[in-house]
Amino acid sequence: MQAKVFEHFSGNFDTEILITEDDKEAVLASHAAGFAGVECFVLPDFRARYGDDLRSFSTELFELSKQLNKYHKFDGKKLLISPFHTLLHKLPTKKHLENFIINFGDNLDLKNLAQTFMRFGYECVDIVESEGEFSIRADIVDIFGVGFEQPVRILFFDTEVESIRYYDTSTQLSKKDELENVCIMPKIASLTATEYEKVNKNIQNFNSDAIIRDINSLGFWAIDDFDDYLSIYKAKLLKKIDFDAYEIQSDKFKGFGILSEASIYSDLQVSLSPDFFMLNSRKKIEILARNESLFRSLNITGDNIIFTQSPFILNITSNNHIIVSLNKLEKKKRISRTSLVIDELKPNDYVVHEEYGIGQFVGLETISVLGATREFVVINYQNNDRLLLPVENLNMIDRYIASNGSTAVLDRLGKASFAKLKEKVREKLFIIASKIIAIAAKRELIKGIILSKDEYEYLRFLNSAGFSYTIDQQTAIDEIFTDLKSGMVMDRLLSGDVGFGKTEVAMNAIFACVKSGYQALFFVPTTLLSAQHYKSLKDRFSSFNIDVYRLDRFTSTKEKASLKKALDDGKAVVCVGTHALLNLKASNIGLIVVDEEHKFGVKQKEQLKEISSTSHVLSMSATPIPRSLNMALSKIKSYSSLKTPPSSRLDVRTSVKEFDDKLIKEAILREIRRAGQIFYIHNHIADMPQTENFLKKLLPSLRILTLHSKIPAKTTEEEMIRFENGEYDVLLCTSIVESGIHLPNANTIIVENANKFGMADLHQLRGRVGRGDKQAYCYFLIDDKSNISEDALKRLNALQSNSSLGSGAVLAYHDLEIRGGGNIVGEAQSGHIEAIGYSLYLKMLEDEINKILNQNEPRDSKVELKLSVNAYLNAHLIREDRLRLELYRRLSKCDDINKVYEISSEIEDRFGKLDIYTKQFLDLIVIKILCSKCGYKAISNAGMNIVLTDKNDDKIRLKSRSMDDDDILAEILVYLRSKVKDKN
């Protein structure tokens, strides 16, 4: 497809709009046309139907406005590429997209300014946090313009603009740099006062089921003079599209030509290997990469190879010319509210050095040694002794995390006490490791049932999902299938944030199990969850001849008998149920799935283990409890994790606030205005009626459903179905809602007394909202900040700073830090974790396990680099110590050269062209990795003379061309690379 686009736009230019089937095709076409020298503007895949409430499509509307704006401004060879869905609608033209420019020193009336923003389709709010919002407070105007990376704050002196600056949404603080002006694009269209009035009239008369009728929900449909772009511009179809499959009128696209097939080039799918370059040595090969580091990582040279710096992705070939790209399609990143680096070290943090013990991190310091400038990490020990750690060895230290976050005791440099302590811990770890091995060995002796899948039928099952899996889902499924057909018993923990598709992954395993002739049991902690999973399984498996049963307190005697018979007869079925399932004997179990693992008690888990000694086990949890995390990290059970959210999901905006009537009223009203529902969590049954009265006083017309564990189960079930059908606005309940109930229309959750919940519980509660594509809100309310324990505040802050999706495992890590190191294999070991810190503890445990299993001794990758070369990440390039430290840490942990090149490419992307000192530091890391692979423990130089020392103290001597840093490094790299080549 790219070949014909490239050929067409390299020659005649007779097309103004290229029509594609979807946005993926549009992006690929834009890369091909872009490389042919055409400026491309890609419209979003806008799939709203006429009359839809457009609040759900705000992302597409922003993108539409942004791209059309750029298109009409651009004067030159240009092309509009659009998925056909978007072109079904009339779109804004140049006159609708006039920008509003605010200059420093302009005189503006604030009231008129607010009117202008509203006519542009912007929404007036209290705090501006998202695109398309504005707020006016006294003489301060905040606006998050369409296409802006950050919102802008405009300060007025009376009516004069005296300051324009960007500001940070998370801190709401302005940046230092002043802007000359700011250009505001319309969100929908730039309307005059008369036009705006007319549009509002049209909206009121518009036939739509939108609850709120305003310019944001229906404005796009109510503007009369938008234009049909297909009647104004010359358009062509990229390929023949089957419009009937989309149930739309295809008349609109009749008569348009289709891009002719390529005659010179053809599309190419290839992985760049040395063989590829050898086979095509007679052709001119043009390699596209967005920066030089990507190209350098190939380590390929040749007269026929040309490097072209280009952002495009294009893979095509002809008889004498190949164009290949090293760039990858990046998933659109959502702006994260916080830039939290989990391993981030802050000054005064406690760290553990593998050899010297617990010290206090001071910071980075640039020091000259042997006439060369290098950067060091400074660590303080007892009696103010300082350790200078070369940054390339940063992997030898870890942040100190103990059982209760208690203050660590600094060790003394030069004293052997830490070595003795490590030895003591190692002895204990040996006993624990032996137990772990015994458990693992016992499981290994059991012959696991081999579950396989019929490829054709499985393909049908995949296609019936109605969506494509995320990369993480696919990886987890592949790992599970590898386990299932290995002949070993699977014990895998699948962790992933709520709504990231864990159940879908589990259904793949269940499908294979039942189709292989075995029974699958799906354990859930609550009856409500059982009902929902039962519905999902039934829907998903209905067309595949798989019987789905359910066992919980709603199951009738007849259904129970039928299930019992099926299980006794060994019939291949799937049954979802609560722990009531534990009382039934199944004669032919192949797979056990446990959802919300942390809600089951140890006894129930042991019972599960008993009935599943020969079957595969898949545990699922959004926040692995510390114990599961420990076990997963120390390789007792396999671990898969889903970190990629479905593309339509947004982060849940989380606020920790003191209890306030006005705040609650505003939160509820905002949700009701967009036809949503609200969860109100009150965890004290006795005074629930008072809470209900309080909410009724706030908003008398509110339809409230109250649920808690003392209400009969049958009533709960019936009422939840009514809530699901939209008969209530608010569900006032205990944390019953917390256990995995899927209600995509509930997008605001208010939690009273949030400080009285555990971290995992709060994380789960928050995950119950934002299941659709609407922005969800979560309010953790606390009565009085001054009465809350430091521990509880820590928990809440961790949640507020991790509002992004996929922070479940991070939260478990925080929980671990606050609550305790967790027990590994039932042994209380918090004392040892306190003594040496969590990370070193796990590292040592893994070493012990490897030792017992007679696996290779962990490779000693300590390489002493005593090279007098100037090598460091330049502070002029990366100004913040925090960011440099993070990069040093990642580089020091690299054990593969390609990872170094990836980070090198990232530095170039984030901070600009690499300077000589940064390049030399990256070379130093490559030398460290190669030395480790070749078995060298030290490398030093005196002028041009270089000495490499191996493990047996044998020395290799090299001589560089000159005393220049780059010559010294080049000499070492050439030697080590040839050595690695010889080894392979």
Beta strands, then each sheet from edge to edge (+ up, - down):
strand 1: 17-20
strand 2: 39-42
strand 3: 78-83
strand 4: 100-103
strand 5: 123-124
strand 6: 133-137
strand 7: 140-144
strand 8: 152-157
strand 9: 160-166
strand 10: 181-184
strand 11: 235-237
strand 12: 257-258
strand 13: 266-267
strand 14: 284-289
strand 15: 305-309
strand 16: 316-317
strand 17: 321-325
strand 18: 350-353
strand 19: 357-369
strand 20: 372-380
strand 21: 386-390
strand 22: 397-399
strand 23: 491-496
strand 24: 519-523
strand 25: 548-551
strand 26: 574-577
strand 27: 589-594
strand 28: 616-621
strand 29: 638-642
strand 30: 652-658
strand 31: 677-681
strand 32: 704-707
strand 33: 730-733
strand 34: 746-751
strand 35: 776-782
strand 36: 864-866
strand 37: 936-942
strand 38: 945-950
strand 39: 955-959
sheet 1: 2+ 3+ 1+ 11+ 12+
sheet 2: 4+ 10-
sheet 3: 5+ 6+ 7- 8+ 9-
sheet 4: 13+ 16- 17+ 14+ 15+
sheet 5: 21+ 20- 19+ 18- 22+
sheet 6: 25+ 26+ 24+ 27+ 28+ 23+ 29+
sheet 7: 30+ 35+ 34+ 31+ 33+ 32+
sheet 8: 36+ 37+ 38- 39+
end
